[in-house]
Amino acid sequence: MNQRKPIISEADLAFDREHLWHPYTSLSSPLPAYPVVAAEGVHLELADGRRLVDGMSSWWTAIHGYQHPRLIAAAAEQIGRMSHVMFGGITHEPAIGLGRELIQLTPPGLNKIFFCDSGSVAVEVAIKMAIQYGYAKGRKNKHRLLTIRSGYHGDTFTAMSVCDPVTGMHEIFREALPDQLFAPTPTTAFDAEWDPTDFEPMVALAHEHRDEIAAVILEPIVQGAGGMWFYHPEYLRRLRALCDESGLLLIFDEIATGFGRTGRMFAGEHAGISPDIMCVGKALTGGFMSLAATIANEDVAETISSAKDTDGVFMHGPTFMANPLACAVARESIRLLNDSPWQQRVATIEKQLSAGLEPCRAMPGVADVRVLGAIGVVEMEGPVNVAEWQKQFVARGVWIRPFGKLVYLMPPFIIDRHELSSLTNAINEVIGSMTAQGAG
Ligand code: PLP
């Protein structure tokens, strides 16, 4: 690893506790924040020299592991030339190159790209596209969204409005949010026998409210932060048909699931269908920096662009749109993924996660164990004490951050058998010891 590592003193940590907000934490009684001084491959290095095997890929992003030499080279080359220029009235080769790579990769029909800063913004952009599409067609009442419970789409306001009202972590804003429509969480598991009654509430809501709905938005197959639930592909096939017959746009939020995580390049491929609009982010840059994109089909783009009363203008344009540095890294990350045996790697991880987490199923306090692609989830019966569990994991040399009732793994695709065993063994041990102590 890099020899010139920063030193983090006690005073630095005290400053951090006093002044820096971390995600979803209190400033007055923050959860502990572990000082990390370097990251390489599948390891995070703590300030005290301990190296942890990373089970989180920094929230779905670091699919190639950390500090991949090809991503470093792409970033260095781009920094040497041009780190940023505005995208208004200017274009550049990293955006064009990344656009080409994305269109090769994305489901058929999706070929009009809007680059933006983060996943939440990509969701906002998708929703604005859907509303502006209705507007362009003269259907000005179509401004609501239909979604499913247990979803998570980000922390900005309209994204919050389509998160699960309870597990979406935004309950206190409910009164301030647009009122959206929620069908129940699909109950048929990914690999269970399809239960047609699962889809009936969605049909009823779509029919009842079709005149006010701009689009249906959901995370295809894998619901992430709203519950780490994997549902049946038939739900999406029926939803595609329902949207077509009811004149609703279909938006897939592939921000967490995109770029191979579920065993397919995009999770919607499990159902063999294309949405009208798709959001990508997170692993787009291989975890190097923030970048996202909202990708629409021809119909959406053409309809918005040919509307007379808006001069065909799509009303969005972030300052750092298509940042050249992020685009150059993202383009290289996609090439790296294409050059790697990622399907085989994800399939191997899936097999090992299934075997390694299976013993948890019989442990007291465990409600469910499920695995799809490079995602392994142990759902506990009740919420766990994050600080205490995390301490136990760090003591065992692994980085795993539970969330609510969920203890889960989504390691970098380059993880080897031995490293993956250290993650699954740690989960088995910590669940065993914490539930034995009654310290949920
Ligand atoms: N959509 C999904 C499915 C996500 O998992 C997330 C983040 O966890 C987001 C959107 C929001 O992305 P960001 O945190 O980059 O704004």
Boltz pocket constraint, residues with backbone or C-beta under 6 A from the ligand:
constraints:
  - pocket:
      binder: B
      contacts: [[A, 118], [A, 119], [A, 120], [A, 121], [A, 123], [A, 152], [A, 153], [A, 154], [A, 155], [A, 219], [A, 224], [A, 225], [A, 253], [A, 254], [A, 255], [A, 256], [A, 257], [A, 281], [A, 282]]
      max_distance: 6.0
